[in-house]
């Protein structure tokens, strides 16, 4: 069983455009309606940020032949944000070399590329192919764990939604369990390795926290979201928003204000909403009893 850490997944914090008249999606998550109490909207398109680190695997496959090796290097050489080119070369590579030793890293990269392109169905398809091939690919596990509940649409009681949340929970928990056990590659510094692991864990805890939020289990969501913002080198404002809402709903008003203020301090489409929510949580704290920690 192979163990690998594709550090390109530290990039999978969701980035998009503010949903509005243009219909564009919200940066790194969704834009909640003013006064929203818990649930994100039904559907969104997400665009991840530029990768923070160089793609890496602990056990890169050996070349099979010169032509295949050249095709894979061309695929690797596509700039990270050119999802269209990445998808074009990746699909062509898999069609020509369906049993390639490079199949696993191509699956992983296509998972991320399809997320960039806003095609979450293909993202899930390739992500699940990659997990089947490499069950310990924590990067893909964490990406699916975080993204699937963010793109959920329809009632959470629908059978498809129940299944999707169950998958997201499973993937997130697997990533949380496996990531701390990964050995450090020789060509990676301690600092870079720690950062890559933390980015992966942040995504996995975020995904698990949102699964609990979707199910209305806000008390269970709080420790997961707290861990997500704690370990993330570049915390996601969506996680601070969710943490604020979970604390507000469970009557932890001081903690809610603190989380909303963190979100409001970050430039982006959630600033105004988080500022309003912070003011509302502060008012509630003066008129209602706060729940014990």
C-alpha atoms as one frame of an Amber mdcrd trajectory, in Angstrom:
protein
   0.000   0.000   0.000   1.498   3.257  -1.078   1.556   6.326   1.132   1.798
   9.685  -0.515   1.390  13.375   0.171   0.524  15.483  -2.868   1.354  18.851
  -1.449  -0.441  20.581  -4.288  -3.519  20.021  -2.112  -2.483  22.645   0.341
  -3.870  24.889  -2.380  -7.366  23.586  -2.162  -8.784  26.288   0.038 -11.722
  27.454  -2.038 -11.508  30.792  -3.812 -14.244  32.342  -5.944 -16.026  35.565
  -6.716 -18.791  37.200  -4.741 -22.201  35.854  -5.622 -24.362  38.658  -6.831
 -26.080  39.964  -9.924 -23.376  38.399 -12.054 -24.055  34.969 -10.560 -20.364
  34.491  -9.693 -19.468  32.346  -6.703 -18.263  33.387  -3.286 -14.593  33.473
  -2.345 -13.525  30.248  -0.647 -17.061  29.145   0.058 -20.394  30.883  -0.207
 -21.993  34.223   0.512 -24.592  33.709   3.276 -27.676  35.852   3.272 -27.768
  38.594   5.861 -29.180  37.102   9.028 -28.637  33.521   7.855 -28.593  31.190
  10.827 -26.735  28.156   9.589 -26.969  26.701   6.124 -24.965  27.808   3.054
 -26.867  28.156  -0.207 -27.703  25.184  -2.317 -25.093  25.482  -5.030 -21.859
  27.261  -5.851 -18.856  27.242  -8.149 -15.456  27.254  -6.470 -12.103  28.330
  -7.817  -9.059  27.317  -5.753  -6.172  29.641  -5.102  -2.709  29.351  -6.632
  -0.684  26.485  -5.104   1.632  27.375  -2.256   4.074  24.547  -2.861   5.574
  22.392  -5.602   3.723  19.158  -6.494   5.286  16.187  -4.761   4.736  12.488
  -4.188   6.665  10.166  -1.899   6.836   7.420  -4.482   6.839   8.870  -7.992
   6.342   6.145 -10.612   9.245   5.074 -12.771   9.125   5.976 -16.465   7.761
   3.303 -18.783   9.030   4.603 -22.095  10.405   7.850 -23.464   7.182   8.906
 -25.192   5.019   8.284 -22.118   7.562   9.952 -19.861   7.604  13.034 -22.122
   3.796  13.185 -22.146   3.679  13.035 -18.368   6.334  15.746 -18.029   4.303
  17.961 -20.377   1.253  17.370 -18.181   3.271  18.203 -15.062   4.636  21.339
 -16.691   1.246  23.027 -17.130   1.011  26.064 -14.860  -1.196  25.297 -11.841
  -3.956  27.775 -12.671  -4.423  26.643 -16.288  -7.138  24.114 -15.507  -8.317
  23.868 -19.119  -4.879  22.837 -20.391  -4.331  20.512 -17.434  -7.605  18.744
 -18.136  -6.908  18.540 -21.877  -3.484  16.957 -21.433  -4.562  14.769 -18.535
  -7.541  13.283 -20.355  -5.434  12.709 -23.476  -2.716  11.050 -21.390  -5.143
   8.639 -19.711  -6.769   7.779 -23.037  -3.408   6.942 -24.606  -1.862   5.303
 -21.533  -4.819   3.897 -19.534  -2.616   1.598 -17.429   0.256   4.021 -16.952
   2.321   3.964 -13.781   1.637   7.690 -13.708  -2.117   7.122 -13.448  -2.315
   7.973  -9.741  -0.694  11.438  -9.868  -2.680  12.225 -13.028  -5.912  11.302
 -11.239  -4.932  13.492  -8.310  -4.039  16.482 -10.455  -7.228  16.149 -12.519
  -9.267  16.123  -9.310  -7.903  19.551  -8.468  -8.090  20.823 -12.060 -11.762
  19.951 -12.346 -12.418  21.750  -9.068 -10.689  24.813 -10.525 -12.889  24.499
 -13.599 -16.025  24.369 -11.440 -16.925  20.820 -12.489 -17.444  19.174  -9.099
 -18.980  16.055 -10.647 -15.757  15.288 -12.536 -13.736  16.363  -9.491 -15.517
  13.741  -7.414 -15.209  11.133 -10.174 -11.436  11.476 -10.466 -10.956  11.950
  -6.744 -12.699   8.668  -6.011 -10.692   6.912  -8.724  -7.527   8.210  -7.070
  -8.613   7.107  -3.590  -9.447   3.639  -4.917  -5.988   3.429  -6.473  -4.125
   5.096  -3.580  -6.222   4.867  -0.387  -3.676   6.840   1.634  -3.604   9.884
  -0.642  -4.482  12.295   2.156  -4.473  15.277  -0.164  -7.303  13.965  -2.303
  -9.149  12.671   0.754  -9.007  16.118   2.341  -9.999  17.914  -0.862 -13.084
  15.755  -1.306 -13.888  15.937   2.396 -13.922  19.731   2.330 -15.463  20.325
  -1.090 -18.354  17.865  -1.183 -20.349  19.404   1.693 -19.653  22.912   0.337
 -21.233  22.044  -2.997 -24.200  20.169  -1.589 -27.553  21.292  -2.949 -31.022
  20.162  -2.036 -32.362  19.061   1.318 -29.852  17.372   3.614 -32.469  14.678
   4.209 -32.511  13.655   0.549 -30.890  10.228   0.008 -28.250  11.690  -2.319
 -27.351  14.369   0.225 -27.187  11.824   3.045 -24.808   9.706   0.961 -22.672
  12.692   0.007 -22.303  13.832   3.619 -21.422  10.288   4.680 -18.678  10.207
   2.057 -17.360  13.618   3.110 -17.270  12.488   6.734 -15.423   9.301   5.818
 -12.861  11.077   3.632 -12.217  13.788   6.217 -11.758  11.300   9.047  -9.389
   9.180   6.950  -7.252  12.230   6.139  -7.160  13.258   9.809  -6.115   9.752
  10.830  -3.472   9.145   8.168  -1.783  12.552   7.761   0.132  12.553  11.079
   1.643   9.138  10.209   3.215  10.199   6.896   7.023  10.096   6.762   8.825
  13.216   5.576  10.330  13.028   2.058  14.079  13.524   2.003  13.872  16.395
  -0.498  11.416  18.432   1.599  12.327  20.695   4.505  10.770  20.190   7.913
   9.008  23.531   7.593   7.536  22.791   4.169   6.441  19.316   5.238   4.751
  20.649   8.384   2.975  23.319   6.338   1.725  20.786   3.792   0.405  18.499
   6.522  -1.279  21.391   8.311  -2.979  22.565   5.120  -4.282  19.046   4.552
  -5.487  18.701   8.153  -7.148  22.121   8.006  -9.162  21.052   4.973 -10.129
  17.739   6.553 -11.250  19.334   9.829 -13.126  21.994   7.850 -14.944  19.320
   5.867 -15.868  17.358   8.965 -17.024  20.511  10.729 -19.277  21.464   7.818
 -20.737  17.956   7.710 -21.796  18.445  11.332 -23.163  21.930  10.562 -25.181
  20.538   7.665 -26.651  17.927  10.008 -27.494  20.535  12.626 -24.880  19.185
  15.052 -23.292  22.537  15.807 -21.762  21.525  19.143 -19.858  18.744  17.356
 -18.850  21.118  14.575 -17.157  23.617  16.892 -14.004  21.626  17.816 -13.473
  20.599  14.188 -13.733  24.170  12.912 -11.539  25.426  15.763  -8.878  22.935
  14.719  -9.238  23.928  11.049  -8.486  27.609  11.717  -5.791  26.727  14.246
  -3.597  24.625  11.966  -4.236  26.373   8.635  -1.229  28.519   7.621  -3.717
  30.759   5.763  -7.066  30.412   7.554 -10.198  30.375   5.433 -12.760  33.081
   6.332 -15.531  30.591   5.558 -14.327  28.476   8.475 -14.390  31.500  10.791
 -17.917  32.276   9.580 -19.052  28.687  10.206 -17.347  28.679  13.597 -19.091
  31.913  14.492 -22.491  30.565  13.435 -22.009  27.273  15.320 -21.054  29.175
  18.481 -23.914  31.634  18.065 -26.503  28.881  17.615 -25.194  27.044  20.700
 -25.257  30.307  22.746 -21.473  30.689  23.036 -21.785  34.361  22.228 -18.294
  35.564  23.174 -16.707  32.846  21.055 -19.077  33.685  18.216 -18.074  37.361
  18.325 -14.390  36.417  18.299 -14.810  34.143  15.257 -16.915  36.665  13.337
 -14.381  39.397  14.059 -11.598  37.216  12.638 -13.674  36.707   9.498 -14.553
  40.403   9.257 -10.856  41.310   9.421 -10.159  39.375   6.202 -10.606  41.123
   2.883 -13.327  39.481   0.864 -17.062  39.094   0.310 -17.719  37.715   3.797
 -16.474  40.845   5.573 -19.807  42.640   5.732 -21.772  39.561   6.715 -19.333
  38.644   9.459 -19.321  42.177  10.821 -23.122  42.129  11.015 -23.109  38.710
  12.641 -20.514  39.847  15.209 -22.714  42.775  16.194 -25.754  40.509  16.429
 -23.938  37.926  18.565 -22.687  40.697  20.854 -26.251  41.968  21.349 -27.524
  38.468  22.075 -24.800  38.083  24.690 -26.225  41.057  26.590 -29.805  39.788
  26.545 -29.470  36.006  26.779 -27.556  33.633  29.011 -24.424  32.172  27.474
 -24.091  28.408  27.516 -21.199  26.935  29.543 -18.208  25.716  27.582
